[in-house]
């Protein structure tokens, strides 16, 4: 049975979080083992405002962009811009900058420049049995060179690294030895500092993640191990449980998660990840220890969400204008699901987050009517709703077996024959007196409420129903089920006093009801134990 990795209190705050079943898969590089894939979206927003009393003309704004390239523990799912930039500049090192042009902003005008990159992020471990059995590829020589902040040729760092690895000629073991040496050398200190170079970190003996990463990369390069600094977010336990990390939009405040770590290359194996900052811990004796959970692996307790290589001025936004100066404000957030829409008809739709939640659920609860179109306003059939409910229950309460059903309008070749059989076995569906089950009949809102309530369980007093179009005479068979869903907040009327029982259920409405159930206390009380 699935166990959810997050805590319920935070889930209730983040009503759009997506649920995932832990999975294990070998990546394209066969030495990489990926586990527990979760979707995230990096959302960068520049708010532009004219607070002056005069127009501003010919505004050019240059915004550094999150990478849209996959790395070995993270797959890019998609990218969106709102609005589209005038152009995207790509530098020699691969970094990208969006250039926006605004012809004129009148006094009081406001606009937003939004960039989103959705990713599938994994925990990772490695098979290093082939370490040290091959040559370093020539194209990786750039990751052996010193730079302004990576002082791998400084005599102090060369001596420090050489002494640390003196006991081994194996590059993987050397990387471990340097990992420990950096942790022994450094003490965490996040005080403001103008110089975060590797040499400054070595001389001072303290610093933040930038200092740890720069020193570790410099030490690795000094002994001939290609290495680079990675930037992005460290998403861990505190961000999951502490509401102080939430932004006004309900996402995670990216400024509180910013982090640098290291990727290094071992010949005969490939690129590996290490986070030297998170590995610096102190026990009750005040001795500094090395936490090896952060060397050559990523755990769910500290996910590394990659956004870019290390660039000292990555967050600097430059702009030009004529007239009064515009006011710019940059924010970065991390959404705990993908908000890059896979279906064109979800843009701006009220049910989009529910559809995405079920689309990215593992196992997948629903699909589109085509590759790029969900059909959010199309009506739902009895078979479609039964299939959605079965997919949820097959995960948390699977049937050992079920009898195949015989209805006059359901052939064994019908696409939902198995799903209808399971739904009947679970009590979700029942046939009609004429011997039919009507799988392709469009389902009404009241019929959908009864099907959902049968799955969810529970009861409520139908006397508390506020709807004037659901009389006891005529709807006595459904009032208890509607009352149950109403009391749980899973399915409500189309307005305060109207349930619209005979109105047909759209695919968006069905997704919203099922998604509310998945994120409700009644679901967790029953299945998340």
C-alpha positions in Angstrom: 0.0 0.0 0.0 1.2 3.5 -0.9 2.7 5.7 1.9 2.7 9.4 1.2 6.0 11.1 1.9 4.5 14.5 3.0 2.6 15.4 6.1 -1.1 16.0 6.0 -1.1 19.5 7.6 1.1 20.9 4.8 -1.0 19.1 2.2 -4.1 20.9 3.5 -2.3 24.2 3.1 -1.1 23.2 -0.4 -4.4 22.1 -1.9 -2.9 21.5 -5.3 -0.1 19.1 -4.3 0.2 16.0 -6.5 0.5 12.5 -5.0 3.1 10.1 -6.2 3.9 6.5 -5.7 7.6 5.8 -5.1 9.1 4.3 -8.2 12.5 2.8 -9.1 13.9 3.0 -12.6 17.3 2.8 -14.2 18.1 6.0 -16.1 19.4 6.2 -19.7 22.9 6.1 -18.1 22.9 2.6 -16.8 24.9 3.4 -13.7 22.2 5.8 -12.4 19.3 4.4 -10.2 16.4 6.8 -10.0 13.7 6.6 -7.3 10.7 8.5 -6.0 10.0 10.7 -9.0 8.2 13.9 -8.1 7.0 16.8 -10.3 8.0 20.4 -9.5 7.7 23.7 -11.4 10.1 26.5 -11.1 8.1 29.7 -11.4 10.1 33.0 -12.0 8.1 36.2 -12.1 9.1 39.8 -12.8 6.5 42.3 -11.8 6.9 45.6 -13.8 5.0 48.7 -12.7 4.9 52.4 -13.6 4.4 54.1 -10.3 5.3 57.5 -11.7 2.9 60.0 -13.1 4.5 59.9 -16.6 4.7 57.4 -19.4 7.7 55.1 -19.8 8.7 54.2 -23.3 10.9 51.7 -25.1 11.5 49.4 -22.1 14.0 46.5 -22.7 14.2 44.0 -19.8 16.8 41.2 -19.8 15.9 38.3 -17.4 18.3 35.3 -16.8 16.3 32.0 -17.3 16.1 28.7 -15.5 17.7 26.0 -17.6 15.4 23.9 -19.8 18.0 21.1 -20.2 17.6 17.8 -18.3 20.3 16.5 -16.0 20.8 12.9 -15.0 18.5 13.1 -11.9 15.9 15.5 -13.4 13.9 15.5 -16.6 12.5 18.7 -18.0 8.7 18.2 -18.8 8.0 21.5 -20.4 8.5 25.2 -20.4 6.1 28.2 -20.7 6.5 32.0 -21.1 3.7 34.5 -20.4 4.1 36.6 -22.4 6.6 35.3 -25.0 9.8 37.3 -24.8 11.0 39.3 -27.8 14.0 36.9 -28.1 16.1 34.5 -26.1 19.8 35.0 -26.1 22.0 31.9 -25.6 25.6 32.5 -24.3 28.6 30.3 -25.1 28.3 28.5 -21.8 24.6 27.6 -22.6 23.0 30.1 -20.2 19.9 31.8 -21.5 18.5 35.3 -21.1 15.0 36.4 -22.1 14.7 39.8 -23.7 11.4 41.5 -23.3 10.3 44.7 -25.1 7.5 46.9 -23.9 6.8 49.8 -26.2 5.0 52.0 -23.6 3.6 51.9 -20.1 1.2 54.6 -19.0 1.1 55.9 -15.4 -0.3 53.2 -13.1 0.2 50.3 -15.6 1.4 46.9 -14.3 2.3 43.7 -16.0 4.0 40.4 -15.2 6.7 38.5 -17.0 6.3 34.8 -16.1 8.7 31.9 -16.9 7.8 28.4 -15.8 9.9 25.2 -16.2 8.3 21.9 -15.1 10.5 19.0 -14.1 10.4 15.4 -13.0 12.9 15.2 -10.1 14.3 12.0 -8.6 16.2 10.7 -5.7 19.3 9.0 -7.0 22.1 6.5 -6.2 24.8 5.0 -8.4 26.6 1.8 -9.4 30.2 2.8 -9.2 31.7 -0.6 -9.9 33.4 0.7 -13.0 35.0 3.7 -11.4 38.5 4.6 -12.6 38.4 2.2 -15.6 38.4 4.7 -18.4 39.9 8.0 -19.6 38.3 11.4 -19.0 36.6 12.6 -22.3 38.3 15.5 -23.9 35.1 17.6 -24.0 35.1 17.6 -20.2 38.5 19.5 -19.9 36.6 22.7 -19.3 35.5 21.3 -15.9 39.2 20.9 -15.0 40.1 24.6 -15.5 40.4 27.2 -12.8 38.1 30.3 -12.8 37.6 33.4 -10.8 35.7 31.6 -8.0 37.1 28.1 -8.6 40.8 28.6 -7.6 41.9 25.1 -8.4 45.4 26.3 -9.3 46.0 28.2 -6.0 49.0 26.7 -4.2 47.0 26.4 -0.9 44.2 24.5 -2.5 46.5 22.3 -4.6 48.4 21.3 -1.4 45.1 20.8 0.6 43.6 18.6 -2.1 46.9 16.6 -2.6 47.2 15.9 1.1 43.6 14.8 1.4 43.8 12.2 -1.4 47.4 10.9 -0.7 46.1 7.5 0.5 44.3 6.5 -2.8 44.7 6.7 -6.5 41.1 5.7 -7.2 39.2 8.9 -8.4 35.9 7.8 -6.7 37.7 7.3 -3.4 39.6 10.5 -3.9 36.2 12.3 -4.3 35.1 10.8 -1.0 38.3 11.8 0.7 37.9 15.4 -0.5 34.3 15.5 0.5 35.4 14.6 4.1 38.3 17.1 4.0 36.1 20.0 2.9 33.6 19.2 5.7 36.5 19.0 8.3 37.9 22.3 7.0 34.6 24.2 6.9 32.0 25.5 9.4 28.7 26.7 8.2 28.2 30.5 8.3 25.6 32.3 6.3 26.8 35.8 7.2 27.0 38.3 4.2 30.3 38.1 2.4 31.5 39.8 -0.8 33.9 37.0 -1.8 32.7 33.4 -2.1 35.7 32.1 -4.0 37.1 28.7 -3.2 40.4 30.3 -1.9 38.5 32.7 0.4 36.5 29.7 1.7 39.7 27.8 2.4 41.4 30.7 4.1 38.4 31.7 6.2 37.3 28.1 7.0 33.6 28.9 7.0 30.8 29.9 4.7 27.5 29.0 3.1 26.6 26.6 0.4 28.3 28.7 -2.3 31.5 28.6 -0.4 31.3 24.8 0.3 30.5 24.1 -3.3 33.3 26.3 -4.7 35.9 24.8 -2.4 34.9 21.2 -3.2 34.9 21.8 -6.9 38.3 23.5 -6.8 39.7 20.6 -4.7 38.3 18.1 -7.2 39.7 19.9 -10.2 43.1 20.2 -8.4 43.5 16.4 -8.4 42.2 16.0 -11.9 38.5 15.1 -11.3 36.1 17.1 -13.6 33.6 19.0 -11.4 31.0 21.8 -11.6 28.8 23.8 -9.3 25.0 23.4 -9.7 22.4 25.8 -8.5 18.8 25.5 -7.7 16.6 24.6 -4.7 17.1 22.3 -1.7 13.6 21.0 -0.9 13.6 19.1 2.4 11.6 18.3 5.5 11.3 21.8 6.8 10.0 23.3 3.6 7.3 20.5 3.7 6.1 21.1 7.2 6.8 24.8 8.0 4.2 27.2 6.7 6.7 30.1 6.8 8.1 28.7 3.5 4.8 29.4 1.7 4.4 32.3 -0.6 1.2 34.3 -1.0 0.3 32.1 -3.9 0.5 28.9 -1.9 3.7 27.8 -3.5 7.1 27.5 -1.8 9.2 30.7 -1.6 12.2 30.0 -3.8 14.4 32.5 -2.0 14.3 30.4 1.1 15.4 27.2 -0.8 18.3 28.6 -2.9 21.2 26.2 -2.8 24.5 25.3 -4.5 25.9 21.8 -4.7 28.4 19.8 -6.8 28.4 17.4 -9.7 31.6 15.5 -10.4 32.7 13.1 -13.1 34.3 9.7 -12.4 35.8 8.0 -15.5 34.3 4.6 -16.1 31.1 5.7 -14.3 29.9 9.2 -15.2 28.5 12.3 -13.5 27.6 11.9 -9.7 26.0 14.4 -7.3 27.3 15.5 -3.9 26.1 18.1 -1.5 29.0 19.1 0.8 27.1 21.7 2.7 24.3 19.4 3.9 26.8 16.9 5.0 28.4 19.1 7.6 26.8 18.1 10.9 27.8 18.3 14.6 27.0 15.6 17.1 26.3 16.0 20.8 30.0 16.0 21.6 30.5 19.0 19.3 32.6 16.9 16.9 32.1 17.6 13.2 31.0 14.5 11.4 30.5 13.7 7.7 27.0 12.7 6.7 27.6 10.3 3.8 23.9 10.3 2.8 24.8 13.5 0.8 27.7 12.0 -1.1 26.9 10.3 -4.4 23.2 10.2 -3.7 20.1 12.3 -3.3 17.5 11.4 -0.7 13.9 12.4 -0.3 14.9 14.3 2.8 16.9 16.8 0.7 15.8 16.9 -2.9 18.1 18.9 -5.3 15.9 20.7 -7.8 18.3 21.9 -10.5 17.8 25.3 -12.2 21.1 26.4 -13.6 24.9 26.1 -13.6 26.7 28.4 -11.2 26.7 32.0 -12.4 27.6 34.7 -9.9 25.2 37.2 -11.4 22.4 34.8 -12.2 19.6 36.8 -10.6 20.6 40.2 -11.9 17.9 41.7 -14.2 19.1 44.5 -16.4 16.8 47.0 -18.2 16.7 50.1 -20.3 14.0 52.7 -20.8 13.0 56.2 -21.8 11.3 58.5 -19.3 10.6 57.7 -15.7 12.1 54.5 -14.3 9.9 51.4 -14.0 9.7 49.5 -10.8 10.8 45.9 -11.1 10.3 43.1 -8.5 11.7 39.5 -9.1 10.2 36.5 -7.3 11.0 32.8 -7.6 8.7 30.0 -6.4 8.6 26.2 -6.4 5.3 24.6 -7.1 5.0 21.0 -5.9 3.5 19.8 -9.1 3.6 20.7 -12.8 1.8 23.8 -13.8 3.0 23.6 -17.4 -0.2 22.5 -19.0 -0.1 19.3 -21.1 -3.5 20.2 -22.6 -4.4 23.3 -24.5 -8.0 23.5 -23.2 -6.9 23.8 -19.6 -5.4 27.3 -19.8 -7.4 29.5 -17.4 -9.9 26.8 -16.6 -11.2 26.6 -13.0 -10.6 22.8 -13.0 -7.1 22.8 -14.4 -5.3 22.1 -11.1 -7.6 19.1 -10.4 -7.0 17.7 -13.8 -3.3 18.1 -13.5 -3.4 16.5 -10.1 -5.0 13.4 -11.5 -3.0 13.4 -14.7 0.3 13.4 -12.8 -0.9 11.0 -10.1 0.9 7.7 -10.0 -0.9 5.6 -11.1 -2.4 8.0 -13.6 -6.1 8.5 -12.9 -7.2 10.2 -16.1 -5.9 11.0 -19.6 -6.9 13.4 -22.3 -9.3 12.7 -25.2 -6.2 13.3 -27.4 -2.5 14.0 -26.9 -2.9 17.8 -26.5 -6.7 18.2 -25.6 -8.3 17.1 -22.4 -11.9 17.7 -23.2 -12.5 19.5 -19.9 -16.0 20.7 -20.8 -17.1 17.5 -22.5 -19.6 15.4 -20.6 -18.5 12.3 -18.8 -19.9 8.8 -19.3 -20.7 6.2 -16.6 -17.8 4.1 -17.8 -15.3 7.1 -17.6 -16.3 8.0 -14.1 -16.2 4.3 -13.0 -12.7 4.0 -14.6 -11.4 7.0 -12.7 -12.6 5.6 -9.4 -11.2 2.2 -10.1 -7.8 3.6 -10.9 -7.6 5.2 -7.5 -8.9 2.1 -5.7 -6.7 -0.3 -7.6 -3.8 1.5 -6.0 -4.9 1.7 -2.4 -7.5 -1.2 -2.1 -6.9 -3.6 -5.0 -9.4 -6.4 -5.7 -7.9 -9.9 -5.5 -10.4 -11.0 -8.2 -13.8 -10.1 -9.5 -16.5 -11.8 -11.5 -17.1 -10.7 -15.1 -20.5 -9.2 -15.6 -23.2 -10.0 -18.2 -25.3 -7.1 -19.4 -27.1 -6.9 -22.7 -25.4 -3.7 -23.7 -21.9 -4.5 -22.6 -19.8 -6.7 -24.9 -16.5 -8.3 -24.0 -14.8 -6.0 -26.6 -16.0 -2.8 -25.0 -13.0 -0.6 -23.9 -14.3 -0.5 -20.3 -15.5 -4.1 -19.9 -13.0 -4.9 -17.2 -13.5 -1.5 -15.5 -17.3 -2.0 -15.5 -16.9 -5.5 -14.0 -14.6 -4.1 -11.2 -17.0 -1.2 -10.5 -19.9 -3.6 -10.1 -17.9 -5.8 -7.8 -17.0 -2.7 -5.7 -20.6 -1.6 -5.6 -19.9 1.6 -7.6 -22.2 0.7 -10.4 -25.4 -1.4 -10.5 -27.3 -2.5 -13.6 -30.8 -1.4 -14.6 -34.0 -3.5 -14.3 -34.0 -4.1 -18.1 -30.6 -5.9 -17.9 -28.4 -3.0 -19.1 -25.6 -1.1 -17.4 -25.4 1.7 -20.0 -21.6 2.3 -19.9 -21.7 5.0 -22.6 -24.6 6.9 -21.1 -23.7 10.4 -20.0 -23.7 10.6 -16.2 -25.8 13.3 -14.4 -24.5 15.2 -11.4 -26.8 13.3 -9.0 -25.7 9.9 -10.5 -22.1 10.9 -10.1 -22.7 11.9 -6.5 -24.2 8.5 -5.7 -21.2 6.7 -7.4 -18.7 8.8 -5.5 -20.4 8.4 -2.1 -20.5 4.7 -2.5 -16.7 4.7 -2.9 -16.0 7.3 -0.2 -18.4 5.9 2.5 -19.8 7.7 5.4 -23.2 9.3 5.9 -24.8 12.7 6.6 -28.2 14.0 7.6 -30.1 15.0 4.4 -32.2 17.4 6.4 -29.2 19.8 6.3 -29.2 20.0 2.5 -29.6 23.6 1.3 -30.7 22.7 -2.2 -34.3 23.4 -3.2 -34.1 21.4 -6.4 -33.5 18.0 -4.7 -36.9 17.1 -3.1 -37.3 14.0 -1.0 -40.0 12.9 -3.4 -38.2 11.9 -6.5 -34.7 12.1 -5.2 -35.0 10.1 -1.9 -32.7 7.5 -3.4 -29.9 10.0 -3.7 -30.3 12.6 -1.0 -28.2 10.8 1.6 -25.3 10.5 -0.8 -25.5 14.1 -1.9 -25.6 15.1 1.8 -22.6 13.0 2.5 -20.5 14.7 -0.3 -21.8 18.1 0.7 -20.8 17.7 4.3 -17.3 16.5 3.2 -16.9 19.4 0.8 -16.2 17.0 -2.0 -19.2 17.9 -4.3 -21.4 21.0 -3.9 -24.2 22.6 -5.8 -23.8 24.9 -8.8 -24.8 27.6 -6.4 -25.8 27.8 -2.7 -29.4 26.7 -3.2 -29.2 24.6 -6.4 -27.6 21.2 -6.9 -28.8 20.8 -10.6 -29.2 17.0 -10.2 -30.1 16.3 -13.8 -27.3 18.5 -15.3 -24.7 16.4 -17.0 -21.3 16.1 -15.3 -18.4 17.4 -17.3 -14.9 15.8 -17.3 -13.6 18.9 -15.4 -16.3 18.6 -12.7 -15.6 14.8 -12.3 -11.9 15.5 -12.0 -12.4 18.2 -9.4 -14.6 15.9 -7.2 -12.2 13.0 -7.4 -9.2 15.3 -6.7 -11.0 16.8 -3.7 -11.5 13.3 -2.3 -7.9 12.4 -2.8 -6.9 15.5 -0.8 -9.5 15.2 1.9 -9.2 13.9 5.5 -11.6 11.1 4.8 -9.2 9.7 2.2 -6.2 9.9 4.5 -8.0 8.5 7.5 -9.0 5.4 5.4 -6.0 4.8 3.2 -2.9 6.7 4.5 -1.9 4.7 7.5 
